[in-house]
Amino acid sequence: MPNRTDVPRYAPSESFPPYSYVSGMHPHPVRDPQGHSYGCHTKPMHLKAEDGVDWNRFRYAIDLFNHGYYWEAHEAWEELWHAAGRCGAWADLLKGYIHLAAAGVKMREGRGNGVRRHALRTCELIAQSRQANAAENVWQQMIELNELEQFARSVSRMEPSPDDTTVQTVKVVFAQPLRLLSP
């Protein structure tokens, strides 16, 4: 996938994989010996609340997403979600990002209903995260929740069409990069 030069990078020292994985179009990145991440094992992260957030990994996931590496962004956010203990306000927000990346994967596969379902779940998880509010001060410096929610909501509200122009419309929405407030 070509590097988009019109989109800012948040983790420019991290390189992109040679392709963005789409099921049936490319070798599975981890399971297939031809996959771009085959044999690469990342050290499992274990974060405690007092350890803070691995912002570099998070920034890299934003870069992956903004450059169309939706499956890879999903995996990066899922790694952080596991490290965050999979529950709590921060974990809920990470799970929202995971679902947004899954919506990107479904968009690539041409599955409009899956796109909308995952985008709607993103909205629900952002709301859950806001309600918990306890950890919001951790990420309010970096993440503009209203903008993220508006992005997910615009995707979730797209109506299915017989000729699946919905997927084409979603591609236009996904062309808008996610933005961080501070690099």
SULTA-V447892 format. One line per field, one symbol per residue. phi: phi as a letter, one per 20 degrees, with the letter a starting at -180 (. if undefined). psi: psi as a letter, one per 40 degrees, with the letter a starting at -180 (. if undefined). A space follows every 50 residues. Layout:
phi->???
psi->???
This chain:
phi->.fffeedfedcffeeeffbefcgndcfggdeegeffcfmedefgecddgf fndeffffgfffggffdneffffgffffgffffenmbofffffffffgff ffffffffemdgffgffffffggffffgfffflgegffdffddeffffff gfffffefefcgelfgffffgfffffffcdfcf
psi->hihheehihdgeehiiieihhhhediihdddhdeieehehhihhihiide daigddddddddddddeegddddddddddddddeeeiidddddddddddd ddddddddefgdddddddddddddddddddddededddedddhgdddddd ddddddehiiidefeddddddddeehiiiidi.
